[in-house]
Amino acid sequence: MENRKCGSFLLRFFKNFETRRKNLNKKQTRNKEYSEATQVLYLAFDLGAPNWKLAFSIGSGQKPRQRNVVARDLAGLQKEILKAKKRFGVAEEAAVVSCYEAGRDGFWLDRYLACAGIKNLVVDSSSIEVNRRKRRAKTDKLDAASLLRLLIRHHLHGEHKVWSLVRPPSPEEEDRRQLNRERSTLKKEKERTSSRIRGLLATQGIRLSGPLDLSDRCLESIRLWDGSRLPERLKNRLRREWKHLTFLKEQMAAVEQEGKGELRRGEEPDLEKVEALQKLRGIGPVGSWVLVREMFGWRRLRNRRQVASLAGLTPTPFNSGTSIHEQGISKAGNRRIRAVAIELAWCWVRFQPDSALTRWYIQRFEEGGKRARKVGIVALARRLLIELWRFLETGVVPEGAQLKVQA
C-alpha cells in the first residue's frame, strides 16, 4: 500500500515538474520573441511653432513617454531619443521609427531624420482617425498619443490602411515647383487687387470699361456723378493700389521670362515632358508646367487609380441601407492639379473636337443642360489626366487627338 502511494506521488511529481518545465520554456520563448520584436523605438511628433511634443513607445499596451522640446532643437531631440531608449530598456543601436503630420514645417525634418538613420513617415493629416462626437478633447498630448498608436498599428501590426502617407519630394524636386506656384500666387493677388480697385470706384458710382488704367492722367480725368473730381484721399489710395498692381504685373512677367529661359537651356530632367505636353493642341505652357512639376515629373504613378486619386478626382459613393447616392469627387488630393485639369478639360473640348474623349463627353453630357455639362467636365478631367499620363509614359497619343502644327 505504501509502495503504491509512493509510486503515485512520484508520478504526480514528475508530471508537475514536466509541466512547469514546458511552461517555463514557453515563457522564456515568449519573452525572447517579445524582446526581439520590441527592438524598435516608436516616436510621434506633434509639431508646434514654439515647442514640439514627442511621444515614445516600444509597442502596444504601454503608456507612452511624452516630452517637450523647443521647436527645431535637433540636439535636444537626439537627447530625448537616447533617454527614451534607456527608459524602455532598448539598445542604443536599436532602430527608431517616427512620424509626423504634413503641414507648415514641410519636409526638412523628414530629410534630417533620414540622415540621422531614423525611418520617418509623413502622414496626410486629413486621413487620421478622429472621434466623431460633436465635441472632442484636443490637446497636443492627446494628438501625439493618437498618432503614436496609429504608427504602432501601421508598422508593428501591418495595418497599412489606418492612414494615408505623403511621399516627400527631394530638395531639387521641391525647388522646381516654386516657379509655377509663384505664378499662381501672383495671379491670385493681381485679380484680388484689380477687384479691389474696381470696388473702390463702384462706391462712387464709377464703372470703367475695358482694360484697367489708373495712370495719373486717367485718374485726374475721372469725374463723379455731379462732375466733381474724386476725393483726395481716395485718389491717393487708388494710386497706391495701382502701383501695387503694376508691380505684380512686372513680377508675373519676370516669372514667365524665367520659365522660358529654363525651357531654352533645357537643363532640368523633366523639361522633356513639359515640351511633350505642349505638342498637344489645347495644352499651353501653364498647364504643362503645373502637371509636370506637381505630378508627372517626379511622382511614381503605377496605375490610373493613383493618377485620379492624386488629383482628388475619385468618386465618393454613399451606399447604406436604402440610401444610395453619389457625394461627388473626394477632393482629397493636390488642388493645383485638380484646378488645372478641369481648365484643360474645357480647352480639350474646344481644341480637340475629333478626339475620343470629346466625343464621349458630348454624347454623354451635351444634352443634359448646364449642370450636367459642369458635372461631366470633371469626369472628362479625370479621363484626360489618365490619357496624358499614358502619353508621357508610352508616347501613345490619345485617340483622335491632334498635335500642334510645328512652324
Phi, psi and omega in degrees: 000315180294324179295323178296314180299319179295321180293317180294324179296315179296323179297314178297322181297313181291326177296314179296321179297317180294321178296315179297322180295318179294317179296321179296319178295320178297317181296317179296322179295316179297317179297321179294315179298319181295317181294323178291322182287336184261019175280038176226130176260125181261137184223127177241133179259140163242102190275121175241171181290312181272324186222158172248136173263126179248134177236125183244150173195168176240005178166184183285156174078012179241147176287126183291150174267117184245135179219158176251141171227156176294138181304135178069015175271088185289326177295318176296325178297315180296322178297318180293326177294317178295320178296321180293321178297319178293321181295320183266003178071033181258143180298150182296332180270007180293153182289152177236130177241128185230171177202155172204163182278138175293134182187218187297329183283351175069218188241008181295324180293323177298321179292322178295316181297323177296319177294330179276003179081020181255128176281120185241147176240131175260122191255138172289115187296331181286349181262002183281137180292136177225161175290135185267012176293158183299319176235126180229146179290137179221112175223165177299324180295314179293320180295318179295318179295319179296318179295324179294319178298318179293325178296318179295317178297322182288313187272317186277320184257357175074023178272084188283351182259013179288341178201178175246137182260154178253133177273111182292137175282161174287163178304323179291318179294321178292323181292327180292342179279349187295324187295309182289331177288324176294321178300317179296318179296317179295322179297316179296317180294324177296315179295322180294318180292318179298318178295324179294321178295313180296326178292320177297320178291326181294332178293343178255011179077026183244132177228118181269134177261151180082192180299145182285127179218115180235040172296166185304319182293316180290323181294322179288338182276350181286134180236149177281183184297332180261011179087358180277166180282168176293147176302149189296317181292326177294320178296320179297319178294319179296324177297316180294319178296320179293322177296320177295319179295320177297320178298318179296321178297320178295321178295318178296320178297322178294321178295317178299319180294322178295319177296319177295324178295321178296321179295322180292318181290321178065035182271335183282146184288342184259006183290335177297323178289325177298314179294324180296317179294325181289348176287340180277138177293138180096355180240120182255192183296317184295311181298318180292320178299312184295314183296320182284314184287331181265339192223293191280342187283330187220349181275142179267094181262127186259336182206174185292332180294321178293325178297311181292323180292322180296327179273355182072029183253021178272147180287156177232089182286154174237109183226093182222116181064234180266000181264114181227116176199168178263138180262005182094188181286158186286327185059018178268065182198196182285113184292331178293317178296318182296316181296315180293322180297320179291320177296318178294330178296318176297317179295324180297318179298324183282316188260352177234062185292339183264001181285158180295325179295318180293318179297321177297317181295315181295316181295326186271324192235348188298323184269004183270000180096180185296316182295317180297323179294322178293320177294318182293329182292332176290319176296322177294322178299320179297314180294323180295318178301319180294318179294321178294322176298316178294324179297318180287329182279322187246343183083004181276121180290138177307144186303126178079355181284153181244145176271157179291148177285120181282127181287000000 
